[in-house]
Amino acid sequence: METDNAKKALNNQIKTSIGCIFGFALMIWAIELVNMFMGHQLNRFGILPRTFTGLIGIPLSPFLHGGIWHTLMNTVPFVVLGGLIITRGIGEFLEVSLFIILAAGGCLWLFGRASYHVGASGLIFGYFGFIVARGFFDKSISSIIVAFITLFLYGGVILWGLIPISPYISWEGHLFGLIAGVLGSWLAKPE
């Protein structure tokens, strides 16, 4: 009887976690579709560094994108890396996400170039940094394995994303996201 209850609880947790991740992804897509029909006018609510109105972009920018391709390129790593984090619980996923959004967005607002910065890639880079650093700080076999898998799947893409190769890509957002993820993992490390 106890194992049946444990299985049901685990199944419910898995369903809720999957629903949460895909719910966020669906929200990003819904906002992108509305934004697209408005000629991407919502992007003015992205992060515009060192401006008062740009402050609103700190919590909003991960949900705004520059087009369908931009949204698509962020969806898969968001689901995969966010999915790896949510396996530790929805509470941790929400805390990590909020920390990365605020810390990376705040740094981007302070130090980024004067341009609108939008997209979930800073959050994704933060997830990457959190997961890899978690393997280092946790030192549990499961965290180390997940860190190596994450490095294998996304390490090359992450490195390329840190290089300022295009004026349309917020490499600063990527960098601050990565730093925020590592910092978040350090702050959450076991005592």
LONUVO-470407 format. One record per atom (N, C-alpha, C): x, y, z; residue in one letter. Coordinates in steps of 0.2 Angstrom, whole numbers, padded with zeros to 4 digits, always signed. Atoms other than C-alpha are relative to their C-alpha. Example, Ala and Ser with C-alpha at 12.3 -4.5 7.8 and 13.67 -1.06 7.14 Angstrom:
2
+0004-0006+0000A
+0062-0022+0039A
+0004+0006+0000A
-0004-0006-0001S
+0068-0005+0036S
-0004+0005+0003S
***
This chain:
191
+0004-0006+0000M
+0000+0000+0000M
+0004+0006+0000M
-0004-0006+0000E
+0014+0012+0004E
+0003+0001-0007E
-0004-0001+0006T
+0023+0009-0012T
-0005+0002-0006T
+0005-0002+0005D
+0006+0012-0022D
-0001+0008+0001D
+0000-0007-0001N
+0005+0029-0013N
+0006+0004-0002N
-0006-0003+0002A
+0023+0033-0016A
+0000+0001-0008A
+0001-0001+0008K
+0020+0029-0035K
-0004+0005-0002K
+0005-0006+0002K
+0005+0040-0036K
+0003+0007+0001K
-0003-0007-0002A
+0014+0054-0027A
+0005+0002-0005A
-0006-0001+0005L
+0029+0052-0039L
-0003+0002-0007L
+0003-0001+0006N
+0017+0051-0054N
-0003+0007+0000N
+0003-0007-0001N
+0008+0067-0048N
+0005+0005-0001N
-0005-0005+0000Q
+0024+0076-0046Q
+0003+0001-0007Q
-0002+0000+0007I
+0030+0071-0063I
-0005+0004-0005I
+0005-0004+0004K
+0014+0077-0071K
+0000+0007+0001K
+0000-0007-0002T
+0014+0093-0062T
+0006+0004-0003T
-0006-0003+0003S
+0032+0096-0067S
+0000+0001-0007S
+0001+0000+0007I
+0029+0092-0085I
-0005+0006-0002I
+0005-0005+0002G
+0014+0103-0085G
+0003+0007+0001G
-0003-0007-0001C
+0024+0118-0077C
+0005+0002-0005C
-0005-0002+0006I
+0038+0117-0090I
-0003+0002-0006I
+0003-0001+0006F
+0027+0115-0104F
-0005+0006+0000F
+0004-0006-0001G
+0015+0129-0097G
+0004+0006-0001G
-0004-0006+0002F
+0029+0141-0097F
+0002+0001-0007F
-0001+0000+0007A
+0034+0136-0114A
-0006+0003-0004A
+0007-0002+0003L
+0016+0138-0120L
-0001+0008+0001L
+0001-0007-0001M
+0015+0155-0112M
+0005+0004-0004M
-0005-0004+0004I
+0031+0161-0121I
-0002+0000-0007I
+0002+0000+0006W
+0024+0155-0137W
-0007+0004-0001W
+0006-0004+0001A
+0007+0163-0134A
+0002+0008+0000A
-0002-0007+0000I
+0016+0180-0130I
+0003+0001-0007I
-0003-0001+0007E
+0026+0178-0146E
-0005+0001-0005E
+0005-0001+0006L
+0011+0176-0157L
-0004+0006+0001L
+0004-0007-0001V
+0002+0191-0149V
+0005+0005-0002V
-0005-0005+0002N
+0019+0201-0151N
+0001+0000-0008N
-0001+0000+0007M
+0021+0195-0169M
-0006+0004-0004M
+0006-0003+0004F
+0003+0201-0174F
+0000+0008+0002F
-0001-0007-0002M
+0008+0218-0165M
+0006+0003-0003M
-0006-0003+0003G
+0023+0220-0176G
+0006+0000+0005G
-0005+0001-0005H
+0034+0215-0161H
+0001+0007+0004H
+0000-0006-0004Q
+0029+0231-0152Q
+0001-0001+0008Q
+0000+0002-0007L
+0029+0222-0135L
+0008+0000+0002L
-0007+0000-0001N
+0048+0221-0137N
+0003+0007+0004N
-0002-0006-0004R
+0049+0239-0130R
+0000-0001+0007R
+0000+0002-0008F
+0046+0231-0113F
+0005-0005+0001F
-0006+0004-0002G
+0062+0222-0114G
+0005+0004+0004G
-0005-0004-0004I
+0078+0227-0105I
+0003+0005-0004I
-0003-0006+0004L
+0084+0244-0111L
+0005+0003+0006L
-0005-0001-0006P
+0100+0246-0100P
+0000+0008+0002P
-0001-0006-0004R
+0101+0261-0088R
-0005+0005-0002R
+0006-0004+0001T
+0084+0268-0092T
-0005-0002+0005T
+0005+0002-0005F
+0070+0269-0080F
-0005-0005-0003F
+0005+0004+0003T
+0058+0261-0092T
+0003-0007-0001T
-0003+0007+0001G
+0070+0247-0095G
+0000-0004+0006G
+0001+0004-0006L
+0068+0241-0077L
-0005-0005-0001L
+0005+0005+0001I
+0052+0233-0082I
+0001-0006-0004I
-0002+0006+0004G
+0061+0222-0094G
+0003-0005+0004G
-0003+0005-0003I
+0070+0213-0081I
-0004-0006+0001I
+0005+0006-0001P
+0055+0202-0076P
-0003-0002-0007P
+0004+0001+0006L
+0047+0203-0094L
+0004-0003-0006L
-0004+0002+0006S
+0062+0200-0106S
+0000-0007-0002S
-0001+0007+0002P
+0063+0181-0105P
-0007-0002-0003P
+0006+0002+0003F
+0045+0180-0111F
-0001+0004-0007F
+0000-0004+0006L
+0048+0192-0126L
+0005-0003-0005L
-0004+0003+0005H
+0056+0186-0142H
+0000+0005-0006H
-0001-0004+0007G
+0062+0194-0159G
-0003-0003-0006G
+0003+0003+0005G
+0052+0182-0169G
-0001-0008+0001G
+0001+0007-0001I
+0047+0164-0172I
+0006-0004+0001I
-0006+0003-0001W
+0064+0158-0175W
+0004+0000+0006W
-0003-0002-0006H
+0071+0166-0160H
-0004-0004+0006H
+0004+0004-0005T
+0057+0158-0149T
+0001-0007-0001T
-0001+0007+0001L
+0059+0141-0157L
+0007-0002+0002L
-0007+0002-0002M
+0078+0141-0154M
+0001+0001+0008M
-0001+0000-0008N
+0075+0145-0135N
-0005-0005+0003N
+0005+0005-0003T
+0060+0133-0133T
+0003-0007+0002T
-0003+0007-0001V
+0070+0116-0134V
+0005+0001+0006V
-0004+0000-0006P
+0084+0121-0122P
-0003+0002+0006P
+0004-0002-0006F
+0072+0129-0110F
-0004-0006+0003F
+0004+0006-0003V
+0061+0113-0109V
+0005-0005+0003V
-0005+0005-0002V
+0077+0102-0108V
+0003+0002+0007V
-0004-0002-0006L
+0087+0112-0095L
-0005+0002+0005L
+0005-0001-0005G
+0072+0118-0086G
-0003-0006+0003G
+0002+0007-0002G
+0066+0100-0085G
+0005-0003+0004G
-0005+0003-0004L
+0082+0095-0078L
+0000+0003+0007L
+0000-0004-0006I
+0081+0108-0064I
-0007-0002+0004I
+0007+0002-0004I
+0062+0104-0060I
+0000-0007+0003I
+0000+0007-0003T
+0067+0086-0056T
+0001+0001+0007T
-0001-0001-0007R
+0072+0093-0040R
-0005+0003+0004R
+0006-0003-0003G
+0055+0101-0037G
-0002+0006-0003G
+0003-0006+0003I
+0044+0114-0043I
+0003+0007+0004I
-0002-0006-0004G
+0049+0126-0029G
+0007+0002-0001G
-0006-0002+0002E
+0067+0125-0033E
+0001+0002-0007E
+0000-0002+0006F
+0064+0127-0051F
-0002+0008+0000F
+0002-0007+0000L
+0054+0143-0048L
+0005+0005+0004L
-0005-0005-0004E
+0067+0150-0035E
+0006+0001-0005E
-0005+0000+0005V
+0081+0146-0048V
-0001+0005-0005V
+0002-0004+0006S
+0072+0154-0062S
-0001+0007+0002S
+0001-0007-0002L
+0067+0170-0052L
+0007+0003+0001L
-0007-0003-0001F
+0085+0172-0046F
+0004+0001-0006F
-0003-0001+0006I
+0092+0170-0063I
-0003+0006-0004I
+0004-0006+0004I
+0079+0182-0071I
+0002+0007+0003I
-0001-0006-0003L
+0082+0195-0058L
+0008+0002+0000L
-0007-0002+0000A
+0101+0194-0056A
+0003+0001-0006A
-0002-0001+0007A
+0105+0192-0074A
-0003+0006-0003A
+0004-0006+0003G
+0092+0205-0079G
+0003+0006+0003G
-0003-0006-0003G
+0099+0217-0066G
+0007+0002-0002G
-0007-0001+0003C
+0117+0215-0072C
+0000+0003-0007C
+0001-0002+0007L
+0111+0217-0090L
-0002+0007+0000L
+0002-0007-0001W
+0102+0233-0085W
+0006+0005+0001W
-0005-0005-0002L
+0117+0240-0077L
+0006+0000-0005L
-0006+0001+0004F
+0131+0234-0089F
-0001-0001-0007F
+0001+0002+0007G
+0123+0229-0106G
+0000+0006-0004G
-0001-0006+0005R
+0125+0240-0122R
-0007+0002-0001R
+0006-0003+0001A
+0111+0252-0126A
-0004-0003-0005A
+0004+0003+0005S
+0099+0241-0135S
-0005-0004+0004S
+0005+0004-0004Y
+0083+0232-0131Y
+0003-0008+0000Y
-0002+0007-0001H
+0087+0214-0124H
-0006-0004+0001H
+0005+0004-0001V
+0074+0201-0126V
+0002-0007-0001V
-0001+0007+0001G
+0073+0182-0125G
+0001-0004+0006G
-0001+0005-0005A
+0074+0167-0114A
+0007-0002+0001A
-0007+0003+0000S
+0092+0164-0118S
+0004+0001+0006S
-0004-0001-0006G
+0099+0172-0103G
-0002-0004+0006G
+0002+0005-0005L
+0088+0161-0092L
+0003-0007-0002L
-0003+0006+0002I
+0094+0146-0102I
+0007-0001+0001I
-0007+0001-0002F
+0112+0150-0100F
+0001+0000+0008F
+0000+0001-0007G
+0108+0152-0082G
-0002-0007+0003G
+0002+0007-0002Y
+0100+0135-0081Y
+0006-0004-0001Y
-0006+0004+0001F
+0116+0128-0089F
+0005+0001+0005F
-0005-0002-0005G
+0127+0137-0077G
-0002-0003+0007G
+0003+0003-0006F
+0116+0131-0062F
+0002-0008+0000F
+0000+0007+0001I
+0116+0113-0068I
+0007-0002+0001I
-0007+0002+0000V
+0135+0112-0071V
+0003+0001+0006V
-0003-0002-0007A
+0140+0121-0055A
-0003-0005+0005A
+0004+0004-0005R
+0127+0110-0046R
+0004-0007+0001R
-0004+0006+0000G
+0138+0095-0051G
+0006+0001+0004G
-0006-0001-0003F
+0153+0103-0044F
-0001+0001+0008F
+0001-0001-0007F
+0145+0109-0028F
-0003-0006+0004F
+0003+0006-0003D
+0134+0094-0024D
+0005-0006+0001D
-0005+0006+0000K
+0147+0081-0028K
-0004-0007+0000K
+0004+0006+0000S
+0133+0068-0029S
+0001-0003-0007S
-0001+0004+0007I
+0135+0055-0043I
-0005+0003-0005I
+0005-0002+0005S
+0118+0060-0050S
+0001+0007-0003S
-0001-0007+0002S
+0122+0079-0050S
+0006+0000-0005S
-0006+0000+0004I
+0139+0075-0058I
-0002-0003-0007I
+0002+0003+0007I
+0131+0064-0072I
-0004+0005-0004I
+0004-0005+0004V
+0118+0077-0076V
+0004+0006-0002V
-0005-0006+0002A
+0132+0091-0076A
+0004-0002-0007A
-0004+0002+0006F
+0142+0080-0089F
-0005+0000-0006F
+0004+0000+0006I
+0127+0077-0100I
-0002+0007-0002I
+0002-0007+0002T
+0122+0095-0100T
+0006+0003-0003T
-0006-0003+0003L
+0140+0100-0104L
+0001-0003-0007L
+0000+0003+0006F
+0140+0087-0118F
-0005+0003-0005F
+0006-0002+0004L
+0123+0093-0125L
+0001+0007-0002L
+0001-0008+0002Y
+0125+0112-0124Y
+0007+0003+0001Y
-0006-0004-0002G
+0143+0116-0119G
+0003+0004-0006G
-0002-0004+0006G
+0148+0121-0137G
-0004+0006-0002G
+0004-0005+0002V
+0133+0131-0140V
+0001+0006+0005V
-0001-0005-0006I
+0135+0140-0123I
+0007+0004-0002I
-0006-0004+0002L
+0153+0145-0128L
-0001+0005-0006L
+0001-0005+0006W
+0148+0152-0145W
-0005+0005+0002W
+0005-0005-0002G
+0134+0161-0136G
+0003+0006+0004G
-0004-0005-0004L
+0147+0171-0126L
+0004+0004-0004L
-0005-0004+0005I
+0156+0178-0141I
-0005+0005-0003I
+0004-0006+0003P
+0150+0195-0147P
+0000+0000-0008P
-0001+0001+0008I
+0148+0189-0166I
-0006+0004-0004I
+0006-0003+0004S
+0131+0198-0170S
-0003+0006+0005S
+0003-0005-0004P
+0124+0215-0165P
-0007-0002+0002P
+0007+0002-0001Y
+0107+0206-0164Y
-0001-0005+0006Y
+0000+0005-0005I
+0112+0193-0151I
+0003+0003+0007I
-0002-0003-0006S
+0113+0199-0133S
+0005-0005+0004S
-0005+0004-0003W
+0130+0190-0128W
+0001+0002+0007W
+0000-0003-0007E
+0129+0201-0112E
-0005-0004+0004E
+0005+0003-0004G
+0113+0193-0107G
+0002-0007+0001G
-0002+0007-0001H
+0120+0176-0110H
+0005-0001+0005H
-0006+0000-0005L
+0136+0180-0100L
-0003+0001+0007L
+0002-0001-0007F
+0126+0187-0085F
-0005-0006+0002F
+0005+0006-0002G
+0113+0172-0086G
+0005-0005+0002G
-0005+0005-0002L
+0128+0160-0085L
+0003+0001+0007L
-0003-0002-0007I
+0136+0170-0070I
-0006-0001+0005I
+0005+0000-0005A
+0119+0171-0061A
-0002-0008+0001A
+0001+0007-0001G
+0116+0152-0064G
+0005-0003+0005G
-0005+0002-0004V
+0133+0148-0056V
-0001+0003+0007V
+0001-0003-0007L
+0130+0160-0042L
-0006-0003+0004L
+0006+0003-0003G
+0113+0153-0039G
+0001-0007+0003G
-0002+0006-0002S
+0120+0136-0038S
+0005+0000+0007S
-0005-0001-0005W
+0134+0142-0026W
-0004+0001+0007W
+0004-0002-0005L
+0121+0150-0015L
-0004-0006+0003L
+0005+0006-0002A
+0110+0134-0014A
+0004-0006+0001A
-0004+0006-0002K
+0125+0122-0011K
-0001-0003+0007K
+0001+0003-0007P
+0123+0110+0003P
+0006+0002+0005P
-0005-0002-0005E
+0132+0115+0019E
+0005-0006+0002E
***
